[in-house]
Amino acid sequence: MGYQLEDGPRFIDDRDDAPLPGHYEATFRTDEGEVVERYVTDKGRAWLLRMVDEGRPTLSEQEFAELTTPPTLDDLVAALAAEGGEGA
């Protein structure tokens, strides 16, 4: 299954008491036409922007799982922490 980027990544300014000052969200459409909202890690945002530049705005299932999270700040914070351990 593929995930076509429909919109984003767009920056969302979070409230003052949130665990992050802001985050990125994106909207995807599956091969079956289902619309899926996801949060995007920093690495995921960079990947998406590069893919769009290259004319390939579709993520594989593996890329989708690695570069996006369910749309909750807790999931995003955990993914960002894991990403931080990967090094530059």
Secondary structure, DSSP 8 states (H G I E B T S, - for coil): -EEEEEEEEEEEE--TTSSSSEEEEEEEEETT--EEEEEE-HHHHHHHHHHHHTT--EEEHHHHHHHEE-S-HHHHHHHHHHHHTT--
